[in-house]
Amino acid sequence: MNKKTVSYKKHQERKRNIAGKKVIGIDPAKEKHQVTVLDEHGIQMGHSFSINVSHKGFNEDLWKKLGKVLGKFRKEEVVFAIESSCDLWRVLAGYLQNRGYTVVLVSPFITYKTRPTINNDFSKTDPKDAYLVAENVQGGKYNEYMSYTPEINKLHSLCIAHDKLTKDRNRIILRLRALMEEIFPEYLKCVHVEIKTSLYLLGKYYLPEHFQKLDIDEEEWNIRRISKGNHNANTLKKIKEFSYNSIGAKKTGEEDGVRITLDAWISQLRLINESMKVIGSKMIELAKETEFFEILVSVPGISDISASRLIGECRDLSLFEHYKQIEKMAGSNIRLCDSGKYAGTRRINRMGNRRLLKLIYIMTTQTARFMPEVRIKFLKRQIKKKSYRKNIFAASSILMRILMVLIKEKRTYEIREDRVREMENLELKYNPEKKEKKKSREKNKKQSVKKAA
């Protein structure tokens, strides 16, 4: 096994930044924040105390109680360490930074893991957590609190809203599908339940007996217009044919209840679609103002909304020195378990920004169809062992590496012909039927040339 050297330079740098300073550890909560102060040597100063989450608690009680513990102190002598649990820390962190104090953040996971290190006890109390927050900061286990421009903060907030709306949309789609599977399951074979064409049809018909009365000639023009030509009379004929032999549950006497429920899901889905459209357009507008947008969308397969979401989640891509920093932030980095001659199973970490992790996966699935470098990595692994999700995550590192290079060099993506040829050869190896089709096309070409001669 090859020995790998691990760099702890960043960790050591964090410890040096804290050295010689008093650390004020804060365990945030909804109603009261718990505060503990450690001196330069890690010894607790005075007793732990709490402050109310209010104007008086921030502007009077905090400074009054700190004065009793520290006496007079300068801003350069102290560091405020806050546990980044939920969103409880944001208000206090912003308040302290606006007053000119240094603020750092400690992950709740670190606090949880270090609880038994004090007295071999997993018990949780607010004073204990506040102490651990301060102690972990002195050990260099923290992240810097970063402030960004209002435009980037706005884009980040819209990314969160877009992700939450996407989850709500998926839930409503599942509810619609569940309802249709009960009353008219064959309908789902003809059209996707969430598209505009389906919502239009379900707004007028919903039970099989209703679709039996459907006038194909009258509705054809409507669904052609709504679907922009993707659906026509053939779709309506299929639905009508299925309606005569449907196995759906009979809802005699319950039609009004089904109609009300269906209208509720349809109205919510339409509202969410409109909201996502507005949010998405604003996200793209804000992302276009950054220097990264044109670089990202130049990559085949990356859409405008995916590029906007990546910028919003990472906030400032120029701050990342290596693509593995983004992977670590998302939790898509590899969790190693190597010791001596033993090499454990390698899996992705999954401890990070879940929205970013999902976004990287989506971007890789998009680019794995069009981008030669990513496609090559994916196909090589698929040929060796078919496992779609694992191979997509494996190919994501190639995508992130290329994006990082493009951002550092400030240039757009360009397709390399040698990579395209390699991808085509792998495609033929992965899909032998394509090879046969290619041979038949070449054979037909030769025959047509002979006939012409």
Disulfide bonds with the S-S distance in Angstrom:
none
